[in-house]
Amino acid sequence: MTHERVHSHDVTQAAYQVLRERGVTINDIAEIVLEMQGPYNEKLKFEECVESVEKVLLKREMQHAILVGVELDRLAEQKKLSEPLQTLVETDEGLFGVDETIALGASLGYGSIAVTTFGHLDKNKIGIIEKLDTKRGGGIHTFLDDMVAAIAANASSRLAHRLRDIEENLPKSERRIIEDE
């Protein structure tokens, strides 16, 4: 039995859609990015943070992680996971760790800045990550809070690397913009 491939545009739209459905906006994530990178770049504009989040969301690995994580959260809400996984996901068991593992894996392509920023966001629950983690507004977001942290961490790392290239006055043709590598 052969299956046709899912078109990249469909996967991108699905990732954006599940974020919207779960109450996460690009601006929510960009606010975290601004908080993370603002101290290192006094000229950083919110619009640049939005653009960086959008670029990160174009990465297939990030899209796939979002889709898998949100699907597991949904299944837990519907009580469709088998035990003990149902309880582990539903209660966001502290020693579970699979949610962080998937998100961390999606951060690895953006280097050590993304990895350390992810760890900081996972620990400190900044912005919408806190809302998702504390279950305010209902729903199970065991995976989603970590996915949002990974997106913000990747967008922050992307901006940090981009700033270095600009500071070094590299011509646009030579700039190492991560999303093009």
Helices and strands as residue ranges (DSSP letters): H 8-21, H 26-37, G 38-40, H 46-56, H 60-77, H 85-90, H 98-107, G 108-110, H 111-124, H 128-133, H 144-167, G 178-180
